[in-house]
Every structure is written in C-alpha cells, then in structure tokens.
C-alpha cells in the first residue's frame, strides 16, 4: 500500500487493517507490540491522559496485525489528535517488562516492545482528541515538559527528549528487578 493510499483510507475513516491488536497471551502474561509518537513543540511534548488513570502516556497504541510500525503510528496519531502527520524518524526501541494494573489484566506480566517515532509536526498543529481508552474512558491531550510534576510514561522521555539525538536508541525498562 502506498503512503498516499494509506492517507486516503485514513481520511475516509475506513478500517485500513482488519487485523487485531498485536497482543499475544503467553503462559500467564502477554506480549504487546506498540508504537508511540514523539510530538514536540519547543521543549514541550504531547501526551495523553484520561479520567481513570493517574498518569499520562505517549500518543500511540498497539500495532494491528498486518501493519508496519510506521503505518501504525500514523494511524494512532490521527486517531488521537485528528491530524495526519508524517514520520520524521525512529528514535527509540523500548523493551518494557512490567505487571499490569489494567482491570482486565490485573497483575499479569507484560513484555512490551515499543517503537517511538519522532513526527513531523506541522506549524499550524491544532490537535483535537476524540479518542477513548479500551474501557471507554475519554482521552485528553496534554502538553508537558521534562520538569512537569505529573507522572508520565515512558519515563525516559523526561531525560531523552531534553536533547534529542540522531540515531535509534534501545532502552530496556524492567520492573521485575
């Protein structure tokens, strides 16, 4: 599928991919494959929150089976901000080991692989959030800085986005230790 065709399908609000989210049950836990968008204006970056959680999270979500990571991040950015945005470059690959606090997967072990992409932010960027969480909680967009007091994930944004570097950085976060 060409990028132009992908954008046309997204703009028409069609279901581009019929695949399920890339979450696989393994033993007593799950593997997630997801993408995250790094959307920056000056020293601020855009995060998502909702009324249920006491923290913020990156714009993004799970890759759907059959999607590339770039297609997934473009789709997720569109779903969460209402803006079609191009990918600038891959910035981080994050392996994250943690225990879920989600109601459906409470205390289940999660191994999550995430691809975080820097996005090309248009000068006239005016995001509008009409998205909901899996359990139907309304999401909201919030600009934060590294110094913001609020808890947000991934935590490495706090240090790594202060002075972005070229290249791809591999980060491992392991709550099992």
Protein Blocks (a to p, Z undefined) as FASTA:
>chain_A
ZZklmmmmmmnopafblcdcddddehjbccdddddddddehjbccddddfkbccdcdedd
dddehiafklmmmmmmmmmnopacddfbdfbdcddddddfbfklgoiacddddddddddd
dfklccddfbdcfkopacddddddfklmbdcddfklmmmmmmccedjddddddfkZZ
